[in-house]
């Protein structure tokens, strides 16, 4: 089975790739940086044509690629919207075009903002307080719309 991991050169991505490899998956990393342990396509998720090219023949896509600094997102929200939301749209579109139906997304507790009740559950209200959390919540919404409209 083939697994594509966007953001597979980062900390979480590298650990995920190792676990997938150990479980018998053929792993392809899609990242701006090279993962020296795995085959890597060094492409930007913001490039729709490149996403169409590299996201093929997979059984599952794990989407971890995102900008993730809260303070940077406050200073430069445009780049977070472009990378996180448009990049995710490009991944989803490439999957739709290539009929890849299995998807795992890595979100963040930042979608909950400052929760009125602790511990946070998945049913807790979402109210991000920074652009990073807002982009992750928007990504969740886009994914839900793709599940609804495209299965």
Backbone as JSON Lines, residues from 0, in Angstrom:
{"i":0,"aa":"X","n":[0.85,-1.19,0.0],"ca":[0.0,0.0,0.0],"c":[0.88,1.23,0.0]}
{"i":1,"aa":"X","n":[0.43,2.25,-0.7],"ca":[1.2,3.49,-0.83],"c":[0.55,4.59,0.0]}
{"i":2,"aa":"X","n":[1.38,5.28,0.78],"ca":[0.93,6.41,1.6],"c":[1.71,7.64,1.19]}
{"i":3,"aa":"X","n":[1.0,8.73,0.99],"ca":[1.62,10.03,0.74],"c":[1.48,10.84,2.02]}
{"i":4,"aa":"X","n":[2.58,11.47,2.43],"ca":[2.58,12.29,3.64],"c":[3.02,13.68,3.27]}
{"i":5,"aa":"X","n":[2.06,14.63,3.22],"ca":[2.45,16.03,3.01],"c":[2.99,16.54,4.34]}
{"i":6,"aa":"X","n":[4.07,17.29,4.28],"ca":[4.71,17.73,5.52],"c":[5.51,16.6,6.16]}
{"i":7,"aa":"X","n":[5.89,15.63,5.37],"ca":[6.56,14.45,5.88],"c":[8.01,14.63,6.25]}
{"i":8,"aa":"X","n":[8.54,15.83,6.09],"ca":[9.93,16.09,6.51],"c":[9.98,16.77,7.88]}
{"i":9,"aa":"X","n":[8.83,17.14,8.41],"ca":[8.77,17.78,9.73],"c":[8.86,16.76,10.84]}
{"i":10,"aa":"X","n":[8.77,17.25,12.07],"ca":[8.91,16.39,13.25],"c":[7.84,15.3,13.27]}
{"i":11,"aa":"X","n":[6.56,15.7,13.24],"ca":[5.48,14.71,13.26],"c":[5.49,13.85,12.0]}
{"i":12,"aa":"X","n":[5.73,14.5,10.87],"ca":[5.74,13.78,9.61],"c":[6.79,12.69,9.55]}
{"i":13,"aa":"X","n":[7.97,12.98,10.05],"ca":[9.03,11.98,10.06],"c":[8.66,10.78,10.92]}
{"i":14,"aa":"X","n":[8.09,11.04,12.09],"ca":[7.67,9.94,12.96],"c":[6.52,9.14,12.33]}
{"i":15,"aa":"X","n":[5.61,9.83,11.67],"ca":[4.52,9.14,10.98],"c":[5.08,8.26,9.86]}
{"i":16,"aa":"X","n":[6.01,8.8,9.08],"ca":[6.61,8.02,7.99],"c":[7.27,6.75,8.51]}
{"i":17,"aa":"X","n":[7.97,6.87,9.62],"ca":[8.62,5.69,10.21],"c":[7.58,4.64,10.62]}
{"i":18,"aa":"X","n":[6.49,5.09,11.22],"ca":[5.44,4.15,11.64],"c":[4.77,3.51,10.43]}
{"i":19,"aa":"X","n":[4.53,4.29,9.39],"ca":[3.93,3.74,8.17],"c":[4.87,2.73,7.51]}
{"i":20,"aa":"X","n":[6.14,3.08,7.46],"ca":[7.14,2.19,6.88],"c":[7.18,0.87,7.65]}
{"i":21,"aa":"X","n":[7.19,0.97,8.96],"ca":[7.22,-0.22,9.81],"c":[5.96,-1.08,9.61]}
{"i":22,"aa":"X","n":[4.84,-0.42,9.29],"ca":[3.58,-1.14,9.05],"c":[3.49,-1.69,7.63]}
{"i":23,"aa":"X","n":[4.53,-1.47,6.82],"ca":[4.57,-2.05,5.48],"c":[4.13,-1.15,4.35]}
{"i":24,"aa":"X","n":[3.91,0.12,4.62],"ca":[3.52,1.05,3.56],"c":[4.73,1.48,2.74]}
{"i":25,"aa":"X","n":[4.49,1.74,1.46],"ca":[5.45,2.42,0.6],"c":[5.17,3.91,0.81]}
{"i":26,"aa":"X","n":[6.14,4.66,1.33],"ca":[5.92,6.05,1.76],"c":[6.51,7.03,0.75]}
{"i":27,"aa":"X","n":[5.72,8.04,0.39],"ca":[6.19,9.17,-0.41],"c":[5.95,10.43,0.4]}
{"i":28,"aa":"X","n":[7.01,11.2,0.61],"ca":[6.93,12.47,1.32],"c":[6.74,13.59,0.29]}
{"i":29,"aa":"X","n":[5.83,14.51,0.58],"ca":[5.64,15.72,-0.21],"c":[5.9,16.88,0.74]}
{"i":30,"aa":"X","n":[6.99,17.61,0.5],"ca":[7.41,18.66,1.44],"c":[8.36,19.6,0.72]}
{"i":31,"aa":"X","n":[8.51,20.8,1.26],"ca":[9.5,21.73,0.72],"c":[10.92,21.28,1.04]}
{"i":32,"aa":"X","n":[11.06,20.56,2.16],"ca":[12.37,20.04,2.57],"c":[12.44,18.56,2.25]}
{"i":33,"aa":"X","n":[13.65,18.08,2.08],"ca":[13.85,16.65,1.83],"c":[13.85,15.89,3.14]}
{"i":34,"aa":"X","n":[13.17,14.76,3.15],"ca":[13.27,13.82,4.26],"c":[14.32,12.8,3.83]}
{"i":35,"aa":"X","n":[15.5,12.81,4.47],"ca":[16.58,11.94,4.0],"c":[16.29,10.45,4.13]}
{"i":36,"aa":"X","n":[15.27,10.08,4.88],"ca":[14.95,8.66,5.09],"c":[13.98,8.1,4.05]}
{"i":37,"aa":"X","n":[13.27,8.98,3.33],"ca":[12.21,8.52,2.43],"c":[12.22,9.26,1.11]}
{"i":38,"aa":"X","n":[11.66,8.6,0.1],"ca":[11.51,9.26,-1.19],"c":[10.72,10.54,-0.98]}
{"i":39,"aa":"X","n":[11.26,11.65,-1.49],"ca":[10.63,12.95,-1.26],"c":[10.44,13.69,-2.57]}
{"i":40,"aa":"X","n":[9.25,14.22,-2.75],"ca":[8.97,15.17,-3.83],"c":[8.99,16.55,-3.19]}
{"i":41,"aa":"X","n":[10.01,17.35,-3.52],"ca":[10.14,18.68,-2.93],"c":[9.3,19.67,-3.73]}
{"i":42,"aa":"X","n":[8.04,19.74,-3.36],"ca":[7.1,20.64,-4.02],"c":[6.27,21.36,-2.96]}
{"i":43,"aa":"X","n":[5.7,22.46,-3.37],"ca":[4.91,23.32,-2.52],"c":[3.43,22.97,-2.67]}
{"i":44,"aa":"X","n":[2.73,22.76,-1.57],"ca":[1.3,22.44,-1.64],"c":[0.5,23.56,-2.29]}
{"i":45,"aa":"X","n":[1.04,24.76,-2.34],"ca":[0.34,25.88,-2.99],"c":[0.34,25.77,-4.51]}
{"i":46,"aa":"X","n":[1.14,24.86,-5.06],"ca":[1.24,24.68,-6.5],"c":[0.29,23.56,-6.94]}
{"i":47,"aa":"X","n":[-0.86,23.94,-7.46],"ca":[-1.91,22.98,-7.81],"c":[-1.43,21.98,-8.87]}
{"i":48,"aa":"X","n":[-0.71,22.44,-9.87],"ca":[-0.24,21.53,-10.92],"c":[0.7,20.48,-10.36]}
{"i":49,"aa":"X","n":[1.59,20.89,-9.47],"ca":[2.51,19.94,-8.85],"c":[1.79,18.96,-7.94]}
{"i":50,"aa":"X","n":[0.76,19.43,-7.24],"ca":[-0.01,18.52,-6.4],"c":[-0.71,17.47,-7.27]}
{"i":51,"aa":"X","n":[-1.26,17.9,-8.41],"ca":[-1.89,16.95,-9.33],"c":[-0.88,15.91,-9.81]}
{"i":52,"aa":"X","n":[0.36,16.34,-10.0],"ca":[1.4,15.43,-10.5],"c":[1.85,14.44,-9.44]}
{"i":53,"aa":"X","n":[2.06,14.89,-8.2],"ca":[2.67,14.01,-7.2],"c":[1.65,13.19,-6.41]}
{"i":54,"aa":"X","n":[0.42,13.66,-6.34],"ca":[-0.59,12.91,-5.58],"c":[-1.34,11.99,-6.54]}
{"i":55,"aa":"X","n":[-0.72,10.84,-6.76],"ca":[-1.27,9.81,-7.65],"c":[-0.98,8.45,-7.05]}
{"i":56,"aa":"X","n":[-1.74,7.49,-7.45],"ca":[-1.47,6.08,-7.12],"c":[-1.25,5.86,-5.63]}
{"i":57,"aa":"X","n":[-1.98,6.56,-4.81],"ca":[-1.86,6.37,-3.36],"c":[-3.11,5.68,-2.83]}
{"i":58,"aa":"X","n":[-2.92,4.94,-1.77],"ca":[-4.07,4.36,-1.07],"c":[-4.59,5.31,0.0]}
{"i":59,"aa":"X","n":[-3.7,6.19,0.48],"ca":[-4.08,7.13,1.53],"c":[-3.16,8.33,1.5]}
{"i":60,"aa":"X","n":[-3.71,9.49,1.84],"ca":[-2.93,10.72,1.98],"c":[-3.06,11.2,3.42]}
{"i":61,"aa":"X","n":[-1.91,11.42,4.06],"ca":[-1.86,12.05,5.38],"c":[-1.43,13.49,5.15]}
{"i":62,"aa":"X","n":[-2.29,14.44,5.51],"ca":[-2.01,15.85,5.23],"c":[-1.56,16.57,6.5]}
{"i":63,"aa":"X","n":[-0.24,16.75,6.61],"ca":[0.35,17.44,7.75],"c":[0.96,18.79,7.36]}
{"i":64,"aa":"X","n":[1.09,19.05,6.07],"ca":[1.75,20.27,5.6],"c":[0.96,21.51,6.01]}
{"i":65,"aa":"X","n":[1.61,22.41,6.73],"ca":[0.97,23.67,7.14],"c":[2.01,24.57,7.78]}
{"i":66,"aa":"X","n":[1.77,25.87,7.67],"ca":[2.53,26.8,8.5],"c":[1.92,26.69,9.89]}
{"i":67,"aa":"X","n":[2.76,26.8,10.96],"ca":[2.21,26.51,12.28],"c":[2.64,27.42,13.42]}
{"i":68,"aa":"X","n":[3.23,28.54,13.15],"ca":[3.6,29.46,14.22],"c":[2.45,30.43,14.5]}
{"i":69,"aa":"X","n":[1.98,30.43,15.73],"ca":[0.89,31.34,16.1],"c":[1.33,32.8,15.91]}
{"i":70,"aa":"X","n":[2.52,33.15,16.42],"ca":[2.96,34.55,16.32],"c":[3.19,34.97,14.88]}
{"i":71,"aa":"X","n":[3.74,34.09,14.05],"ca":[3.92,34.42,12.63],"c":[2.58,34.59,11.94]}
{"i":72,"aa":"X","n":[1.58,33.81,12.34],"ca":[0.27,33.92,11.71],"c":[-0.38,35.26,12.02]}
{"i":73,"aa":"X","n":[-0.11,35.79,13.19],"ca":[-0.65,37.11,13.55],"c":[0.06,38.19,12.75]}
{"i":74,"aa":"X","n":[1.37,38.04,12.57],"ca":[2.16,39.02,11.83],"c":[1.91,38.96,10.32]}
{"i":75,"aa":"X","n":[1.62,37.78,9.79],"ca":[1.47,37.6,8.34],"c":[0.32,36.64,8.03]}
{"i":76,"aa":"X","n":[-0.91,37.05,8.3],"ca":[-2.04,36.14,8.1],"c":[-2.25,35.73,6.64]}
{"i":77,"aa":"X","n":[-1.89,36.6,5.69],"ca":[-2.08,36.25,4.28],"c":[-1.32,34.99,3.9]}
{"i":78,"aa":"X","n":[-0.08,34.87,4.36],"ca":[0.7,33.68,3.99],"c":[0.11,32.42,4.61]}
{"i":79,"aa":"X","n":[-0.5,32.54,5.79],"ca":[-1.13,31.39,6.43],"c":[-2.39,30.96,5.68]}
{"i":80,"aa":"X","n":[-3.17,31.93,5.24],"ca":[-4.35,31.6,4.45],"c":[-3.93,30.95,3.14]}
{"i":81,"aa":"X","n":[-2.95,31.51,2.48],"ca":[-2.5,30.96,1.2],"c":[-1.93,29.56,1.36]}
{"i":82,"aa":"X","n":[-1.03,29.38,2.31],"ca":[-0.39,28.08,2.47],"c":[-1.34,27.04,3.05]}
{"i":83,"aa":"X","n":[-1.98,27.36,4.15],"ca":[-2.78,26.35,4.84],"c":[-4.1,26.05,4.15]}
{"i":84,"aa":"X","n":[-4.82,27.08,3.73],"ca":[-6.14,26.85,3.14],"c":[-6.02,26.51,1.65]}
{"i":85,"aa":"X","n":[-5.33,27.34,0.89],"ca":[-5.19,27.06,-0.55],"c":[-4.38,25.79,-0.77]}
{"i":86,"aa":"X","n":[-3.32,25.6,0.03],"ca":[-2.54,24.36,-0.07],"c":[-3.39,23.13,0.19]}
{"i":87,"aa":"X","n":[-4.25,23.19,1.2],"ca":[-5.14,22.07,1.49],"c":[-6.14,21.84,0.37]}
{"i":88,"aa":"X","n":[-6.66,22.91,-0.18],"ca":[-7.57,22.79,-1.33],"c":[-6.87,22.07,-2.48]}
{"i":89,"aa":"X","n":[-5.61,22.42,-2.73],"ca":[-4.86,21.77,-3.81],"c":[-4.66,20.28,-3.55]}
{"i":90,"aa":"X","n":[-4.4,19.92,-2.3],"ca":[-4.26,18.51,-1.95],"c":[-5.59,17.78,-2.17]}
{"i":91,"aa":"X","n":[-6.68,18.36,-1.69],"ca":[-7.99,17.73,-1.84],"c":[-8.39,17.59,-3.31]}
{"i":92,"aa":"X","n":[-8.12,18.61,-4.1],"ca":[-8.44,18.56,-5.53],"c":[-7.62,17.5,-6.24]}
{"i":93,"aa":"X","n":[-6.34,17.4,-5.91],"ca":[-5.5,16.37,-6.52],"c":[-6.01,14.98,-6.15]}
{"i":94,"aa":"X","n":[-6.44,14.81,-4.91],"ca":[-7.01,13.53,-4.5],"c":[-8.3,13.23,-5.26]}
{"i":95,"aa":"X","n":[-9.15,14.25,-5.4],"ca":[-10.42,14.05,-6.12],"c":[-10.15,13.66,-7.57]}
{"i":96,"aa":"X","n":[-9.25,14.37,-8.23],"ca":[-8.93,14.1,-9.63],"c":[-8.33,12.71,-9.83]}
{"i":97,"aa":"X","n":[-7.6,12.24,-8.82],"ca":[-6.93,10.94,-8.93],"c":[-7.69,9.83,-8.19]}
{"i":98,"aa":"X","n":[-8.92,10.13,-7.78],"ca":[-9.8,9.18,-7.12],"c":[-9.15,8.49,-5.93]}
{"i":99,"aa":"X","n":[-8.49,9.29,-5.09],"ca":[-7.91,8.79,-3.84],"c":[-8.92,9.13,-2.75]}
{"i":100,"aa":"X","n":[-9.42,8.13,-2.05],"ca":[-10.55,8.3,-1.15],"c":[-10.21,8.3,0.32]}
{"i":101,"aa":"X","n":[-8.97,7.97,0.7],"ca":[-8.62,7.86,2.11],"c":[-7.72,9.02,2.51]}
{"i":102,"aa":"X","n":[-8.1,9.7,3.58],"ca":[-7.45,10.96,3.95],"c":[-7.4,11.07,5.47]}
{"i":103,"aa":"X","n":[-6.24,11.46,5.98],"ca":[-6.08,11.75,7.4],"c":[-5.5,13.16,7.51]}
{"i":104,"aa":"X","n":[-6.12,13.99,8.34],"ca":[-5.73,15.38,8.5],"c":[-5.27,15.65,9.93]}
{"i":105,"aa":"X","n":[-4.21,16.4,10.06],"ca":[-3.7,16.77,11.37],"c":[-4.13,18.2,11.68]}
{"i":106,"aa":"X","n":[-5.03,18.36,12.62],"ca":[-5.49,19.7,13.0],"c":[-4.75,20.17,14.24]}
{"i":107,"aa":"X","n":[-5.4,20.97,15.07],"ca":[-4.75,21.56,16.24],"c":[-5.79,21.96,17.27]}
{"i":108,"aa":"X","n":[-5.37,21.98,18.53],"ca":[-6.24,22.47,19.59],"c":[-6.49,23.97,19.46]}
{"i":109,"aa":"X","n":[-5.68,24.66,18.63],"ca":[-5.87,26.1,18.43],"c":[-7.22,26.44,17.81]}
{"i":110,"aa":"X","n":[-7.92,25.45,17.23],"ca":[-9.26,25.73,16.69],"c":[-10.24,26.06,17.8]}
{"i":111,"aa":"X","n":[-9.94,25.67,19.05],"ca":[-10.85,25.91,20.17],"c":[-10.61,27.25,20.85]}
{"i":112,"aa":"X","n":[-9.5,27.92,20.53],"ca":[-9.21,29.21,21.15],"c":[-8.98,29.04,22.64]}
{"i":113,"aa":"X","n":[-9.64,29.9,23.42],"ca":[-9.56,29.8,24.88],"c":[-10.85,29.17,25.37]}
{"i":114,"aa":"X","n":[-10.85,27.86,25.53],"ca":[-12.1,27.15,25.84],"c":[-12.62,27.49,27.22]}
{"i":115,"aa":"X","n":[-13.94,27.63,27.35],"ca":[-14.53,27.93,28.65],"c":[-14.52,26.73,29.6]}
{"i":116,"aa":"X","n":[-14.36,25.52,29.05],"ca":[-14.39,24.3,29.85],"c":[-13.18,23.44,29.49]}
{"i":117,"aa":"X","n":[-12.51,22.95,30.52],"ca":[-11.38,22.04,30.35],"c":[-11.76,20.74,31.05]}
{"i":118,"aa":"X","n":[-11.52,19.59,30.52],"ca":[-10.76,19.34,29.3],"c":[-11.57,19.63,28.04]}
{"i":119,"aa":"X","n":[-10.86,19.9,26.96],"ca":[-11.48,20.12,25.65],"c":[-11.88,18.76,25.09]}
{"i":120,"aa":"X","n":[-13.08,18.7,24.53],"ca":[-13.51,17.5,23.8],"c":[-13.76,17.91,22.36]}
{"i":121,"aa":"X","n":[-13.93,16.94,21.5],"ca":[-14.2,17.26,20.1],"c":[-15.53,17.96,19.92]}
{"i":122,"aa":"X","n":[-16.4,17.9,20.92],"ca":[-17.68,18.59,20.86],"c":[-17.61,20.02,21.4]}
{"i":123,"aa":"X","n":[-16.45,20.42,21.92],"ca":[-16.3,21.78,22.44],"c":[-16.48,22.79,21.32]}
{"i":124,"aa":"X","n":[-16.93,23.99,21.69],"ca":[-17.13,25.02,20.67],"c":[-15.79,25.43,20.1]}
{"i":125,"aa":"X","n":[-15.79,25.8,18.82],"ca":[-14.57,26.27,18.18],"c":[-14.64,27.79,18.05]}
{"i":126,"aa":"X","n":[-13.57,28.45,18.45],"ca":[-13.47,29.9,18.34],"c":[-11.99,30.28,18.38]}
{"i":127,"aa":"X","n":[-11.3,30.08,17.25],"ca":[-9.86,30.37,17.23],"c":[-9.59,31.84,17.54]}
{"i":128,"aa":"X","n":[-8.46,32.1,18.17],"ca":[-8.1,33.47,18.55],"c":[-6.88,33.97,17.79]}
{"i":129,"aa":"X","n":[-6.44,33.22,16.79],"ca":[-5.32,33.67,15.95],"c":[-5.5,33.1,14.55]}
{"i":130,"aa":"X","n":[-4.85,33.69,13.56],"ca":[-5.0,33.21,12.18],"c":[-4.59,31.75,11.98]}
{"i":131,"aa":"X","n":[-3.6,31.27,12.71],"ca":[-3.22,29.86,12.59],"c":[-4.4,28.96,12.92]}
{"i":132,"aa":"X","n":[-5.03,29.16,14.07],"ca":[-6.19,28.36,14.45],"c":[-7.34,28.54,13.48]}
{"i":133,"aa":"X","n":[-7.52,29.77,12.98],"ca":[-8.6,30.02,12.03],"c":[-8.38,29.27,10.72]}
{"i":134,"aa":"X","n":[-7.12,29.21,10.25],"ca":[-6.87,28.48,9.01],"c":[-7.08,26.98,9.21]}
{"i":135,"aa":"X","n":[-6.69,26.46,10.36],"ca":[-6.9,25.03,10.61],"c":[-8.4,24.71,10.68]}
{"i":136,"aa":"X","n":[-9.19,25.58,11.3],"ca":[-10.63,25.37,11.35],"c":[-11.23,25.45,9.95]}
{"i":137,"aa":"X","n":[-10.76,26.38,9.14],"ca":[-11.23,26.48,7.75],"c":[-10.86,25.22,6.97]}
{"i":138,"aa":"X","n":[-9.67,24.69,7.23],"ca":[-9.26,23.45,6.57],"c":[-10.2,22.31,6.96]}
{"i":139,"aa":"X","n":[-10.57,22.23,8.24],"ca":[-11.51,21.21,8.69],"c":[-12.84,21.35,7.95]}
{"i":140,"aa":"X","n":[-13.31,22.58,7.8],"ca":[-14.57,22.82,7.1],"c":[-14.49,22.42,5.63]}
{"i":141,"aa":"X","n":[-13.38,22.74,4.98],"ca":[-13.21,22.38,3.57],"c":[-13.19,20.86,3.41]}
{"i":142,"aa":"X","n":[-12.5,20.18,4.31],"ca":[-12.45,18.72,4.27],"c":[-13.86,18.15,4.41]}
{"i":143,"aa":"X","n":[-14.63,18.67,5.37],"ca":[-16.01,18.21,5.54],"c":[-16.83,18.4,4.28]}
{"i":144,"aa":"X","n":[-16.63,19.53,3.6],"ca":[-17.38,19.78,2.36],"c":[-16.99,18.79,1.26]}
{"i":145,"aa":"X","n":[-15.72,18.42,1.21],"ca":[-15.27,17.43,0.22],"c":[-15.83,16.05,0.53]}
{"i":146,"aa":"X","n":[-15.87,15.7,1.79],"ca":[-16.46,14.41,2.17],"c":[-17.93,14.39,1.75]}
{"i":147,"aa":"X","n":[-18.65,15.46,2.04],"ca":[-20.07,15.54,1.7],"c":[-20.3,15.5,0.2]}
{"i":148,"aa":"X","n":[-19.54,16.3,-0.54],"ca":[-19.78,16.45,-1.99],"c":[-19.11,15.41,-2.86]}
{"i":149,"aa":"X","n":[-18.02,14.82,-2.38],"ca":[-17.25,13.9,-3.23],"c":[-17.02,12.53,-2.59]}
{"i":150,"aa":"X","n":[-17.61,12.3,-1.43],"ca":[-17.45,11.01,-0.77],"c":[-16.08,10.86,-0.17]}
